[in-house]
């Protein structure tokens, strides 16, 4: 055991594994971000918000729930929804009979825009993440992702109740 390992640092193999995963994901998301901005005029994070609203019942979610499922702080969601609202893609409403919070509601224009952006996102994912991998590597990546999710966010696993629908 090296002195670094004795003080609780990562071993060289552990560090190599984590760096490869982390740097690859950072590089991939940078490419996805650039493609979404260039081709769809939307930051990937805004696309994510619109996509989740598109899938939600009545195309609406509580702002607090939207923050939770996007792993964002409430202030970031408030800012993002404000920008999307200014562009006419989302509107905010008070839930009927419940004045404790706000709903983010996908507008018809927002629906059109997210459906227009979806093929750009899919092509970017295929080009930068899935395309370079063999079928076996994809299976391994799926197994790795599901293993990590089982530990970190079990509700996000396939077959778990859809988070958007459990509001």
C-alpha positions as CSV (number, residue, x, y, z in Angstrom):
1,X,0.0,0.0,0.0
2,X,1.4,3.4,-1.0
3,X,1.5,6.4,1.4
4,X,-1.3,8.0,-0.8
5,X,-3.6,5.0,-0.2
6,X,-2.8,5.0,3.5
7,X,-4.2,8.6,3.8
8,X,-7.3,7.6,1.9
9,X,-6.5,8.8,-1.6
10,X,-7.5,6.9,-4.7
11,X,-5.1,4.2,-5.9
12,X,-3.6,4.7,-9.4
13,X,-6.1,2.2,-10.9
14,X,-9.1,3.8,-9.0
15,X,-8.0,7.3,-10.2
16,X,-7.6,6.1,-13.8
17,X,-11.0,4.5,-13.8
18,X,-12.7,7.6,-12.3
19,X,-10.8,10.0,-14.5
20,X,-11.7,8.1,-17.7
21,X,-15.4,8.0,-16.7
22,X,-15.5,11.6,-15.5
23,X,-13.5,13.2,-18.4
24,X,-15.4,11.2,-21.0
25,X,-18.7,12.3,-19.6
26,X,-17.6,15.9,-19.4
27,X,-16.3,15.8,-23.0
28,X,-19.6,14.2,-24.2
29,X,-21.8,16.7,-22.4
30,X,-19.7,19.6,-23.8
31,X,-20.4,18.2,-27.3
32,X,-24.1,17.7,-26.6
33,X,-24.3,21.3,-25.2
34,X,-22.6,22.7,-28.3
35,X,-24.8,20.8,-30.7
36,X,-28.0,21.8,-29.0
37,X,-27.0,25.4,-28.9
38,X,-25.9,25.5,-32.5
39,X,-28.6,23.4,-34.1
40,X,-31.6,23.9,-31.8
41,X,-30.9,27.3,-30.1
42,X,-31.4,25.7,-26.7
43,X,-29.0,24.9,-23.9
44,X,-29.2,21.2,-23.1
45,X,-30.4,22.0,-19.6
46,X,-33.4,23.9,-21.1
47,X,-34.1,21.1,-23.5
48,X,-34.2,18.7,-20.5
49,X,-36.7,20.9,-18.7
50,X,-38.9,21.1,-21.9
51,X,-38.6,17.4,-22.4
52,X,-39.7,16.6,-18.9
53,X,-42.7,18.9,-19.2
54,X,-43.6,17.3,-22.5
55,X,-43.7,13.9,-20.8
56,X,-45.6,15.1,-17.6
57,X,-49.3,14.8,-17.2
58,X,-51.0,17.8,-18.7
59,X,-47.5,19.0,-19.7
60,X,-47.0,20.6,-16.3
61,X,-45.0,20.0,-13.1
62,X,-44.6,21.8,-9.8
63,X,-41.5,24.0,-9.9
64,X,-40.2,22.2,-6.8
65,X,-40.6,18.8,-8.5
66,X,-39.0,20.1,-11.7
67,X,-36.0,21.2,-9.6
68,X,-35.9,17.8,-7.9
69,X,-36.0,15.6,-11.0
70,X,-33.5,17.8,-12.9
71,X,-31.1,17.8,-9.8
72,X,-31.2,21.6,-9.8
73,X,-31.5,24.1,-7.1
74,X,-34.8,26.0,-6.9
75,X,-33.2,29.2,-7.9
76,X,-31.7,27.7,-11.1
77,X,-35.1,26.3,-12.1
78,X,-36.8,29.6,-11.4
79,X,-34.2,31.4,-13.6
80,X,-34.4,28.8,-16.4
81,X,-38.3,28.8,-16.3
82,X,-38.2,32.5,-16.4
83,X,-36.1,32.5,-19.5
84,X,-38.2,29.8,-21.1
85,X,-41.3,31.8,-20.2
86,X,-39.9,35.0,-21.8
87,X,-39.4,33.0,-25.0
88,X,-43.0,31.8,-24.8
89,X,-42.1,28.1,-24.3
90,X,-43.3,27.7,-20.8
91,X,-45.8,29.6,-18.6
92,X,-46.2,29.6,-14.8
93,X,-49.5,29.0,-13.2
94,X,-50.8,28.6,-9.7
95,X,-52.1,25.1,-9.2
96,X,-55.9,25.0,-8.9
97,X,-57.0,25.0,-5.3
98,X,-53.4,25.1,-4.0
99,X,-51.6,28.5,-3.7
100,X,-48.5,27.0,-2.1
101,X,-46.4,26.8,-5.2
102,X,-46.2,27.3,-9.0
103,X,-46.6,25.0,-11.9
104,X,-44.4,25.2,-15.0
105,X,-46.6,24.4,-18.0
106,X,-45.3,23.7,-21.5
107,X,-46.9,25.9,-24.1
108,X,-47.9,24.8,-27.6
109,X,-44.9,26.7,-28.9
110,X,-42.7,25.0,-26.3
111,X,-44.0,21.6,-27.4
112,X,-43.2,22.5,-31.0
113,X,-39.7,23.6,-30.1
114,X,-38.9,20.6,-27.9
115,X,-40.1,18.2,-30.6
116,X,-38.0,20.1,-33.2
117,X,-35.0,19.8,-30.9
118,X,-35.4,16.1,-30.0
119,X,-33.9,14.8,-33.3
120,X,-30.9,17.1,-32.8
121,X,-30.3,15.7,-29.3
122,X,-30.7,12.1,-30.5
123,X,-28.3,12.6,-33.4
124,X,-25.7,14.2,-31.0
125,X,-26.1,11.3,-28.5
126,X,-25.6,8.8,-31.3
127,X,-22.6,10.6,-32.7
128,X,-20.7,11.4,-29.5
129,X,-21.7,8.7,-27.0
130,X,-23.3,5.6,-28.6
131,X,-21.7,5.6,-32.1
132,X,-18.1,5.1,-31.0
133,X,-19.1,2.1,-28.8
134,X,-19.5,-1.6,-29.9
135,X,-22.7,-3.4,-29.0
136,X,-20.7,-5.1,-26.2
137,X,-19.4,-1.8,-24.9
138,X,-23.0,-0.3,-24.9
139,X,-24.2,-3.3,-22.9
140,X,-21.3,-2.7,-20.4
141,X,-22.0,1.0,-20.2
142,X,-25.7,0.2,-19.5
143,X,-24.7,-2.3,-16.8
144,X,-22.3,0.3,-15.2
145,X,-25.0,3.0,-15.3
146,X,-27.7,0.8,-13.8
147,X,-25.3,-0.3,-11.1
148,X,-24.4,3.2,-10.2
149,X,-28.1,4.3,-10.3
150,X,-29.2,1.5,-8.1
151,X,-26.9,2.9,-5.4
152,X,-27.3,6.6,-6.1
153,X,-30.8,7.1,-7.4
154,X,-32.8,3.8,-7.5
155,X,-36.0,5.6,-8.6
156,X,-34.2,6.5,-11.9
157,X,-33.8,2.8,-12.9
158,X,-35.7,1.3,-15.8
159,X,-39.0,-0.1,-14.4
160,X,-39.1,2.3,-11.5
161,X,-42.2,4.5,-11.4
162,X,-41.7,7.5,-13.6
163,X,-40.6,10.4,-11.4
164,X,-42.5,12.9,-13.5
165,X,-45.7,11.0,-13.0
166,X,-45.3,10.7,-9.2
167,X,-46.1,14.4,-8.4
